[in-house]
Amino acid sequence: MTTATKPVHEGEGYRELKEKTTIGEILETATSFEQTAFNFYSALKDKISKSMRPFVQELADEEKRHWELFQKLSQNPQVPAQLAEFIK
């Protein structure tokens, strides 16, 4: 799970998404959000008590699933047209 986009910090998400003009840009930004969250939880789990580690691992796993979903959506040629129609 890797992406070349820059990390997104809390509070920047809305502003960053608002600036996007295409479905591809939105999916790329959303993927970046998930990557940042996954990295955060993955790093956090080694810094907290053992009793909390399974919970934090579950959060990291959920972010990874979101990342995978956005990757699949961005690679599906039908998604941009369907989302554009839905947004109208």
C-alpha positions as CSV (number, residue, x, y, z in Angstrom):
1,M,0.0,0.0,0.0
2,T,1.9,3.0,-1.3
3,T,1.1,6.3,-2.9
4,A,3.2,9.1,-4.2
5,T,0.8,11.8,-3.0
6,K,1.7,14.1,-0.1
7,P,0.2,13.3,3.4
8,V,-3.0,15.1,4.3
9,H,-3.2,16.7,7.8
10,E,-6.3,17.0,9.9
11,G,-8.4,20.0,8.9
12,E,-7.0,20.2,5.3
13,G,-9.2,17.5,3.9
14,Y,-12.3,19.6,3.1
15,R,-10.2,22.4,1.6
16,E,-8.2,19.9,-0.5
17,L,-11.2,18.1,-1.8
18,K,-13.0,21.3,-2.6
19,E,-10.2,22.3,-5.0
20,K,-10.6,19.1,-7.1
21,T,-12.4,19.3,-10.4
22,T,-12.5,15.8,-11.7
23,I,-13.6,12.4,-10.3
24,G,-10.0,11.1,-10.8
25,E,-8.6,13.9,-8.6
26,I,-11.2,13.3,-5.9
27,L,-10.4,9.6,-5.9
28,E,-6.7,10.3,-5.8
29,T,-7.2,12.6,-2.8
30,A,-9.4,10.2,-1.0
31,T,-6.8,7.5,-1.6
32,S,-4.2,9.8,-0.1
33,F,-6.4,10.3,3.0
34,E,-6.7,6.6,3.5
35,Q,-2.9,6.1,3.1
36,T,-2.2,8.8,5.7
37,A,-4.7,7.2,8.2
38,F,-3.2,3.8,7.6
39,N,0.3,5.1,8.2
40,F,-0.8,6.8,11.4
41,Y,-2.5,3.8,12.9
42,S,0.3,1.5,11.8
43,A,2.9,3.7,13.6
44,L,0.6,4.2,16.6
45,K,0.1,0.5,17.4
46,D,3.7,0.1,18.5
47,K,3.5,3.1,20.8
48,I,0.4,2.1,22.9
49,S,-0.4,-0.5,25.4
50,K,-0.7,-4.1,24.3
51,S,-4.4,-4.2,25.2
52,M,-5.2,-1.4,22.7
53,R,-3.1,-2.8,19.9
54,P,-5.8,-5.1,18.4
55,F,-8.2,-2.1,18.2
56,V,-5.7,0.1,16.5
57,Q,-4.7,-2.7,14.1
58,E,-8.4,-3.0,13.3
59,L,-8.5,0.7,12.4
60,A,-5.4,0.3,10.3
61,D,-6.9,-2.7,8.5
62,E,-10.1,-0.7,7.8
63,E,-8.1,2.2,6.3
64,K,-6.3,-0.3,4.1
65,R,-9.6,-1.7,2.9
66,H,-10.8,1.8,2.0
67,W,-7.5,2.5,0.2
68,E,-8.0,-0.7,-1.8
69,L,-11.6,0.3,-2.6
70,F,-10.5,3.7,-3.9
71,Q,-7.8,2.0,-6.0
72,K,-10.3,-0.3,-7.6
73,L,-12.7,2.6,-8.2
74,S,-10.0,4.7,-9.8
75,Q,-9.1,1.9,-12.2
76,N,-12.7,1.1,-13.3
77,P,-13.4,3.1,-16.5
78,Q,-17.1,3.2,-15.7
79,V,-16.8,4.9,-12.4
80,P,-16.1,8.5,-13.5
81,A,-19.2,8.6,-15.7
82,Q,-21.4,7.0,-13.1
83,L,-20.2,9.3,-10.3
84,A,-20.5,12.4,-12.5
85,E,-24.1,11.4,-13.2
86,F,-24.8,10.8,-9.5
87,I,-23.3,14.2,-8.5
88,K,-25.5,16.1,-11.0
